[in-house]
Amino acid sequence: MKLHKPELFVASVLAHLLLTVAGFAPAVITYLKHGRWWVNPITQPTAWAGQNTSTMQFHAVVTAIWLVMCIFQFVLSPYLMASGSKAAKRSHRTTGYIAVVLLIVFVGNAVHLSQQKGVAGKVVNNGIAIAAGGMMLWHLYWAMSAVRRHDLVGHINEMCGLLCWVCFPGMVRAWAILPLQLFILDSGCDSMSTSGLMAATMPLCATGLAVTRHAALGPGRARTQWGDFLLFYAIIIADVCLGLLDGSLFACSERPLLEQQPGQPWKLVTHA
């Protein structure tokens, strides 16, 4: 099966991966300098510094491996398979099975980190991190189900969704967390404690998903419906409403709602 618009598909995939790398690169650079991990490596809040534990090491290594696998599975492999190469099909299948195992373990490890260490700022950041892992597994399940049914169109459709959510953690950093911190907020305000990060990123993710599916399958076969974006809509609405309620929309609030105590995941700041 040939891609509908192969050049556009490759460009969309590479744009997703480049944004993801751009989002994680500052954290990697900071780690190499200080030996600690931060979601927001600009402010580097001491209470939310991630120690270089085995779980953090695993998280970082598997993320790098997955990005490399994405280049092979989404860019190189389709090109090779289009030529009718049986070896390319075998390598795509084998790499896919390895990627399935890695992703399941990766999501489990990420959920563990979210539960134990938390994500800095508002407690909803923890829930969104866990939800992103859940969406990865959701698309993975249906992608594998499509393979068993020999439904190539369905498989490609779900793999586009998987790419979207695999890249989401890096994209929200590159598109919202870091730019907001660098260009809008002052040094005393951590972007992780603001609302609006999801509202800024989700439209980008939805657009990327729609473009990738269209480029891969074309308008007659792409199975993107408005319902596919319900989670995007829900997160945007909830994010904006929270920001309007406590005044934290792209700003730090004096009385933030759902803010975690520094370094204490899931424990909320209380106001007298």
N, C-alpha and C positions, 0 to 999 in steps of 0.2 A: 504494500500500500504506500502510495506517495503522499507526502505532505502537501497540503493545499498551497501554501506559500512558504517554501522552505527557507528563503532568505529572511523573511519576517519572523518566522519561528525561531531561527537561530539568534536573530537580533534580540528577540524578546527574552529568550532563555539567558543569553549573556548579560542582558541588562539586569535581570533578576539577580544573577550571581555576582555581578560587579557591585551592585548596591549592597548585597549581603556582605561581601568582603570589605567594602568601605565602612560598613557599620561595625564590623568586628575588629578591623585593623587597629583603631586607637586603643582598644582594650588589650590587644596582643602586644602592642608596643609598650604600653604601660606595664604589663606583666613582665616583659623582658627587662625593664628598668628596675622594677620594685618587687617582683616576685609575688604580686597579689593581683586579684581580678576585681574589676568594678564594672557594673552595667553602665555607669556614667563615669568614664575615666577622666573627665575634665575636672569635676569637683572632688573626686576621690574621697568620699566620706569615710572616715576611719571605721565607724560602726558597721558599715556595709561592705568592708573589704572582704573578698573571698580568699580564704587560705588556699594554698596550693596542695589540696588534698588529692587523694587518688581519684575521688569522684569528679573533682574539677578537672584533673588531668585527662581523665577519660572523656569527659564532656568536650573538652577542647580538641582532642585528637580525633574523635569520631566526627565532630563538625567539619574538620578539615578534610577527612576522608570522604565524607558525604558530598562535599562541594566538588571534589575531584571526580567522584562517581557520576555526579550530575552532568559534568562536562562530557563524559564518555557516553552515558545513557541517553542524554537529550540532544547532543550535538554530533559527536563522532559516529556513534552506533547507527542512528537512523540513516546517515549518509552512506555508510558502508553497506547496510542492509538493502538500501535502494538499488544497489548494483547487483543484488541477487546472491550475495556471498553467504553460503551456509555457515562458514566459520564465524561471520559477523553475527548471525542469528544465535549461534551457540554461545558466543561470548556475551551477547546481550542478555540471554536467559540466565547464564551462570552468574554474571555480575548482579543481575536483578535479585536472585535468591540471596546472595551475600548481602546486598543492600537491605533486603527485607529484615534479615536477622539484626543487622546493625541498627536499623531504624527503631525496631521494637525495643532493643536494649537501651538505645539512646534516649527514647522517650521516657522509659522507666527511670533511667538515671536522672533525667531533667526534672521529672515530677518529684523524685526524692530530694533533689537539691532545692526545689521550690518549697517543699514542705518543711525541710529542716533549716535551710538558710534564708529562704525568702528572697523576694526581689525588693530592692530599696523603694522607699516612698509609700504610696498608697497601697493598701492591702489588695485592692483590685488587680494590681500588677501581678500578684501571685496567681490569682485566678485566671488571668489572661494567659500567663505562661503555661499553666496546666491545660487550658482550653486549646491552645495552639498545638500542643502535643496530641491532644485528643483528635483534633482535626486531621493531623498527619496520619494517625492510625485509621481514621474513618476512610480517607481516600485510599490508603494502602489496602484496606480490606476489600473495597469494591474494585480496585485495580486488579487484585489477585483473583477475585471472583470472575471478573471479565476474562482473564486468561484461561480459567478453567472452562468457561463457556465458549472459548474461541471467539470472543467478541473483541476484535482488535480496536474498533472505534471506541467502545466503552473503556477499554484499557487506556488508550491515549487520553481520553477525556478525563479520567480520574488521575492519571499521572500529571496532567497539567495542574489539577487541583492540589496534588501533593507538592509539586514544585512551589506553588504559591505559598503554602503554609510552612514548608521547610525554610524558605527564604524570609518569611515574615519577621523572625527575631532580629535578623541583621538589617532588614529594611526599616523597621521602626527606629532602630538606632541611627541609621544613616539619614533618614528622611525627617525625623522628628526630635528624638532625644538630644542628639549632638548639635544640630543647627539651632534648636531652641536655646540650648545652654550657651552656645557661642555668640549668637547674634541678638537675642531678645532679653534674656534674663540677666540679672546682675550676679556677681559671684556668690552672694549670700543666699541665693535661691537655687535649689536643686531641681532640675526639670523632672526628675522622677517623682517629685511631690506635687506636680501640677496635673491638671486634666487637659484634654485636648490632643494628647499624643496619638490616641487611637483614631480620633476624628480626623486627624491630619493624614494618617497612614492608610486607613482602610480603603478610601477611594482609590489610592494608588494600587493597592493590592487587587481590588476588584477589577480595575482597568487592566492590570497586567494579566489577570486570569482570563478575562474575556479576549484580549488580544492573542494570548498564547493558544487558546483553544481555537479561535478563528483561523489563525495561521496554520495550525496543525490539521484541522479537519474541514474547514470551509463552512459557509453558512448552512449548507444542507445537512451536515453531519454533526456539527458541534452541538453538544447537549447542554448548553448553558441556558438556564432559565432564570427569571427574576428570583425564584425561590432559592436558587443557589447562593444568593447574596443576602439572605435573611440574617445570617449571623453578622455580616458586615454592618447591615443597617442597625441591628440591635446594639452592637458595641458602640457605634457612632452616637446613637441617641443616648445611651446610658452615660457615655463619657462626657458629652456636652451637658447633660442635665446635672451631673455631679459637679461639673465646673461652675455652672450657673448658681447652684445651691450654695456653695461655700466660697465662691469668688476665686476659684483656682484655675479658671480657664486660661491656659497659657500664662499663668502667673502664680506666685506663691500666696497662699491665704494665711491670714492671722489666726483663723480658727478652722483649719482644714478638717474635712470629714473623711473618715476611713483612712487616716494617716497612721502608719505603724510607728511604734516607739523605735528609736534608732537602734539598729542591731538586734531587735527582738521581733522576728517575723510573726505575723498573725495577732500581735498584741497592739491594740489601738491606743492612740493618744487620747486622753480624756480631757475635757475642758470643764472648768468649774462653772 
